[in-house]
């Protein structure tokens, strides 16, 4: 996938990433959960305009935007240009599972290995050094989905502003989600 994939509306990209496989140095899995954020969104890091922390969001589409949350976990986003980015919330592990287990200190194959942005970055060994790296170059590799999977839109989680905006996209029924879909959305 080249940068043009990411140079689209952030909601379109967030939905299109469900079912795509991403690896970092050969370690990764199938994306099963994303969240969209744009510059007009009060929950977005870009809402208040460019700052040192969010500069990557205002750069070109197709870059990794990595930041630290709660002072210890990293989060991986893909930029879509103009202050928009998609948070990769969860992967179903497929490639380099033993390496991910070692990095996370988990000895058995677990659906929760990459269930959540902090766990995902720990398993893929992503830190602030990845901020700004192009997504269409190594160490990143992408395999597009063969067919479009079912996708469920739900409210975003872990935020207080604009939390009801249904810009969280999930692969329904995946055991690797950071949190199951709300009961009202599972009908």
KEKE-3310 file (N, C-alpha, C; in steps of 0.2 Angstrom, whole numbers, plus 5000, padded with zeros to 4 digits):
npx = (5004:5003:5006:4995:4984:4982:4979:4966:4949:4948:4939:4935:4948:4950:4940:4943:4955:4952:4954:4965:4982:4996:5013:5028:5045:5042:5034:5017:5000:4982:4972:4960:4953:4950:4951:4945:4951:4950:4955:4944:4938:4935:4941:4952:4970:4975:4966:4967:4976:4993:5006:5021:5020:5011:5015:5017:5004:5000:5008:5013:5001:5001:5011:5018:5011:5016:5013:5015:5005:4998:5010:5018:5013:5014:5006:5000:4997:4990:4994:4982:4983:4982:4979:4973:4971:4972:4969:4977:4969:4969:4975:4974:4985:4996:5009:5025:5022:5028:5039:5031:5025:5036:5041:5030:5029:5021:5017:5009:4999:4988:4973:4973:4985:4988:4978:4972:4979:4992:4996:4998:5008:5018:5020:5024:5035:5035:5040:5043:5053:5048:5039:5033:5039:5039:5025:5025:5037:5051:5052:5039:5026:5013:4998:4985:4967:4959:4945:4932:4928:4915:4910:4909:4902:4905:4904:4918:4931:4939:4940:4935:4929:4918:4915:4904:4904:4903:4915:4923:4929:4926:4930:4918:4915:4928:4940:4951:4949:4950:4940:4924:4911:4898:4883:4871:4875:4877:4867)
npy = (4994:5011:5028:5035:5027:5031:5045:5050:5053:5053:5044:5035:5029:5024:5014:5006:5001:4990:4973:4973:4968:4972:4973:4975:4975:4962:4957:4956:4958:4956:4970:4974:4984:5001:5019:5035:5052:5069:5086:5095:5089:5088:5079:5076:5076:5086:5096:5109:5114:5115:5109:5105:5091:5086:5088:5079:5075:5085:5084:5076:5064:5046:5044:5038:5042:5043:5043:5046:5039:5042:5042:5031:5021:5018:5024:5020:5028:5032:5044:5055:5067:5085:5086:5075:5058:5040:5030:5015:5003:4989:4973:4957:4944:4938:4936:4933:4929:4923:4932:4943:4938:4937:4950:4955:4948:4937:4920:4911:4909:4922:4931:4943:4949:4960:4968:4983:4999:5002:4989:4984:4992:4989:4975:4976:4983:4997:5013:5031:5034:5030:5040:5049:5042:5035:5026:5018:5012:5001:4999:4995:4985:4981:4971:4971:4968:4953:4952:4963:4964:4962:4976:4985:5000:5010:5020:5029:5025:5027:5041:5058:5069:5072:5058:5050:5050:5040:5034:5023:5008:4991:4974:4964:4952:4948:4941:4949:4962:4978:4981:4974:4977:4989:4982:4987:4989:4977:4971)
npz = (5000:4996:4999:4994:4998:5011:5010:5011:5016:5033:5040:5030:5028:5041:5041:5030:5034:5042:5043:5036:5035:5045:5047:5057:5054:5051:5061:5067:5063:5059:5057:5068:5074:5074:5076:5071:5069:5067:5062:5066:5076:5093:5101:5096:5095:5086:5086:5093:5084:5076:5086:5095:5099:5091:5078:5067:5063:5055:5044:5029:5022:5026:5036:5051:5066:5082:5099:5117:5130:5146:5151:5149:5140:5122:5107:5091:5076:5060:5048:5039:5033:5034:5048:5052:5058:5060:5073:5077:5086:5089:5085:5077:5081:5070:5063:5068:5081:5093:5095:5099:5110:5119:5120:5126:5138:5139:5139:5132:5118:5115:5113:5118:5116:5107:5110:5111:5111:5118:5121:5108:5103:5112:5109:5095:5096:5095:5097:5102:5093:5081:5076:5063:5053:5037:5031:5020:5018:5024:5041:5040:5033:5023:5020:5009:5012:5006:5004:5008:5025:5037:5045:5060:5066:5081:5096:5100:5112:5128:5129:5133:5127:5113:5113:5110:5096:5082:5077:5079:5073:5070:5069:5069:5083:5084:5094:5098:5101:5109:5118:5119:5107:5112:5120:5114:5101:5096:5090)
capx = (5000:5007:5004:4988:4979:4981:4978:4959:4945:4950:4934:4936:4954:4949:4936:4947:4961:4949:4955:4972:4988:5002:5019:5034:5050:5040:5030:5011:4994:4977:4969:4953:4950:4953:4947:4946:4951:4952:4957:4938:4936:4937:4944:4959:4976:4976:4960:4970:4981:4999:5011:5027:5018:5006:5017:5017:4998:5000:5013:5009:4997:5005:5016:5016:5011:5017:5014:5015:4999:4999:5018:5021:5011:5014:5000:5002:4992:4992:4991:4979:4984:4977:4978:4969:4975:4968:4973:4976:4968:4970:4977:4974:4992:4997:5016:5030:5018:5033:5042:5027:5024:5042:5041:5024:5030:5016:5020:5004:4995:4983:4969:4974:4992:4988:4971:4973:4985:4998:4998:5000:5015:5023:5021:5027:5041:5035:5041:5043:5057:5044:5035:5035:5042:5034:5021:5026:5044:5052:5051:5032:5024:5005:4995:4978:4963:4956:4938:4930:4925:4910:4913:4904:4904:4903:4907:4925:4932:4945:4940:4929:4926:4915:4915:4898:4905:4904:4921:4927:4927:4929:4928:4913:4916:4935:4943:4957:4947:4952:4934:4919:4906:4892:4878:4866:4878:4878:4861)
capy = (5000:5017:5034:5037:5024:5035:5052:5050:5055:5049:5039:5031:5026:5020:5008:5002:4997:4984:4967:4974:4965:4976:4971:4980:4970:4955:4956:4960:4955:4959:4976:4973:4989:5008:5025:5041:5058:5074:5092:5098:5084:5091:5073:5075:5080:5091:5101:5115:5117:5112:5109:5100:5085:5083:5090:5073:5075:5090:5083:5072:5058:5040:5043:5035:5047:5039:5047:5042:5041:5040:5043:5024:5017:5022:5023:5020:5031:5033:5051:5056:5074:5090:5085:5069:5052:5034:5026:5008:5001:4982:4968:4949:4942:4932:4936:4934:4928:4921:4938:4947:4935:4938:4957:4957:4944:4932:4914:4908:4913:4926:4936:4950:4951:4966:4971:4989:5003:5001:4982:4983:4995:4985:4969:4977:4986:5004:5019:5037:5034:5028:5045:5053:5037:5034:5019:5014:5009:4997:4992:4993:4981:4980:4967:4972:4962:4950:4954:4968:4961:4965:4982:4988:5007:5011:5026:5029:5023:5030:5048:5061:5074:5069:5051:5047:5050:5033:5033:5017:5003:4985:4968:4961:4945:4947:4940:4953:4969:4981:4981:4972:4982:4989:4978:4990:4989:4970:4968)
capz = (5000:4995:5003:4992:5002:5017:5008:5010:5022:5039:5042:5025:5029:5047:5039:5025:5037:5046:5039:5033:5039:5045:5051:5058:5054:5050:5067:5067:5062:5055:5060:5069:5078:5073:5078:5067:5072:5062:5066:5068:5081:5099:5104:5092:5096:5081:5087:5095:5080:5076:5092:5094:5100:5085:5071:5062:5061:5050:5039:5024:5024:5026:5041:5058:5071:5088:5105:5123:5134:5153:5153:5148:5134:5115:5103:5084:5072:5053:5046:5033:5031:5037:5055:5053:5059:5062:5079:5077:5092:5090:5080:5078:5080:5064:5061:5074:5088:5098:5097:5102:5117:5122:5121:5131:5143:5139:5136:5128:5112:5118:5109:5121:5114:5104:5111:5114:5107:5122:5120:5101:5102:5115:5105:5089:5098:5093:5102:5099:5087:5074:5074:5057:5048:5031:5031:5014:5018:5030:5044:5039:5027:5023:5015:5009:5013:5000:5003:5013:5030:5040:5049:5064:5069:5087:5099:5102:5119:5131:5128:5136:5122:5107:5114:5106:5089:5080:5073:5081:5068:5073:5065:5074:5085:5085:5101:5099:5102:5115:5121:5115:5105:5116:5118:5109:5094:5093:5087)
cpx = (5004:5003:4997:4983:4977:4979:4970:4956:4947:4945:4934:4942:4953:4945:4940:4953:4958:4950:4962:4977:4994:5007:5024:5040:5048:5035:5023:5005:4988:4973:4962:4949:4954:4948:4950:4946:4953:4953:4950:4935:4939:4941:4951:4964:4977:4970:4962:4975:4988:5003:5016:5025:5015:5009:5016:5010:4997:5004:5009:5006:5002:5011:5014:5016:5010:5017:5013:5008:5000:5006:5021:5019:5012:5008:5002:4996:4995:4989:4988:4979:4980:4975:4974:4973:4970:4972:4971:4975:4970:4971:4976:4981:4992:5005:5020:5027:5023:5037:5038:5026:5030:5042:5035:5025:5024:5018:5015:5001:4989:4980:4971:4981:4993:4982:4972:4979:4992:5001:5001:5007:5020:5025:5025:5034:5041:5035:5041:5048:5054:5040:5038:5038:5036:5031:5023:5033:5045:5054:5043:5031:5016:5003:4987:4973:4960:4949:4937:4926:4919:4913:4907:4907:4901:4906:4914:4926:4938:4945:4935:4926:4924:4915:4910:4899:4906:4909:4926:4925:4930:4927:4924:4915:4924:4937:4948:4955:4949:4946:4929:4914:4900:4887:4872:4868:4878:4872:4861)
cpy = (5006:5023:5036:5033:5028:5042:5052:5053:5050:5043:5034:5026:5021:5013:5003:4998:4991:4978:4967:4971:4970:4973:4976:4975:4963:4953:4960:4956:4959:4964:4974:4978:4996:5013:5031:5047:5063:5081:5096:5094:5086:5085:5072:5079:5086:5097:5108:5118:5113:5114:5104:5093:5082:5085:5085:5073:5080:5090:5079:5066:5052:5040:5040:5041:5043:5044:5043:5044:5038:5040:5036:5020:5021:5020:5024:5023:5031:5040:5050:5063:5078:5089:5079:5063:5046:5031:5019:5005:4993:4978:4961:4947:4937:4931:4937:4933:4927:4928:4943:4945:4937:4946:4959:4953:4939:4926:4910:4912:4916:4931:4943:4953:4958:4970:4977:4993:5002:4994:4981:4986:4991:4978:4970:4981:4993:5008:5025:5038:5033:5034:5049:5048:5036:5026:5015:5012:5005:5001:4990:4989:4980:4975:4968:4966:4960:4952:4959:4964:4965:4970:4985:4995:5008:5018:5024:5028:5027:5038:5051:5066:5070:5061:5047:5047:5043:5032:5028:5012:4997:4979:4964:4954:4944:4946:4945:4960:4971:4981:4978:4978:4982:4985:4980:4990:4982:4967:4967)
cpz = (5000:4999:5001:4996:5008:5016:5006:5016:5027:5041:5036:5026:5035:5045:5035:5028:5041:5041:5035:5038:5039:5050:5052:5059:5055:5056:5066:5066:5058:5060:5061:5073:5076:5076:5074:5071:5067:5066:5068:5074:5088:5103:5101:5095:5092:5082:5089:5090:5081:5083:5090:5094:5094:5078:5066:5059:5055:5044:5033:5026:5023:5030:5047:5062:5078:5094:5111:5127:5141:5155:5151:5142:5127:5111:5095:5080:5065:5051:5039:5030:5034:5044:5057:5054:5061:5068:5077:5084:5094:5084:5082:5076:5075:5063:5067:5080:5094:5100:5101:5109:5121:5124:5126:5137:5144:5136:5132:5123:5116:5114:5112:5119:5112:5104:5115:5112:5111:5121:5113:5100:5106:5111:5099:5090:5095:5098:5099:5093:5080:5072:5068:5052:5043:5032:5025:5013:5024:5036:5043:5033:5028:5018:5015:5010:5006:4999:5009:5018:5033:5045:5053:5067:5076:5090:5101:5110:5122:5131:5132:5132:5116:5107:5111:5099:5087:5075:5076:5077:5070:5068:5070:5076:5086:5092:5103:5100:5108:5120:5117:5113:5111:5115:5113:5102:5091:5090:5080)
residu = (UNK:UNK:UNK:UNK:UNK:UNK:UNK:UNK:UNK:UNK:UNK:UNK:UNK:UNK:UNK:UNK:UNK:UNK:UNK:UNK:UNK:UNK:UNK:UNK:UNK:UNK:UNK:UNK:UNK:UNK:UNK:UNK:UNK:UNK:UNK:UNK:UNK:UNK:UNK:UNK:UNK:UNK:UNK:UNK:UNK:UNK:UNK:UNK:UNK:UNK:UNK:UNK:UNK:UNK:UNK:UNK:UNK:UNK:UNK:UNK:UNK:UNK:UNK:UNK:UNK:UNK:UNK:UNK:UNK:UNK:UNK:UNK:UNK:UNK:UNK:UNK:UNK:UNK:UNK:UNK:UNK:UNK:UNK:UNK:UNK:UNK:UNK:UNK:UNK:UNK:UNK:UNK:UNK:UNK:UNK:UNK:UNK:UNK:UNK:UNK:UNK:UNK:UNK:UNK:UNK:UNK:UNK:UNK:UNK:UNK:UNK:UNK:UNK:UNK:UNK:UNK:UNK:UNK:UNK:UNK:UNK:UNK:UNK:UNK:UNK:UNK:UNK:UNK:UNK:UNK:UNK:UNK:UNK:UNK:UNK:UNK:UNK:UNK:UNK:UNK:UNK:UNK:UNK:UNK:UNK:UNK:UNK:UNK:UNK:UNK:UNK:UNK:UNK:UNK:UNK:UNK:UNK:UNK:UNK:UNK:UNK:UNK:UNK:UNK:UNK:UNK:UNK:UNK:UNK:UNK:UNK:UNK:UNK:UNK:UNK:UNK:UNK:UNK:UNK:UNK:UNK:UNK:UNK:UNK:UNK:UNK:UNK)
# end
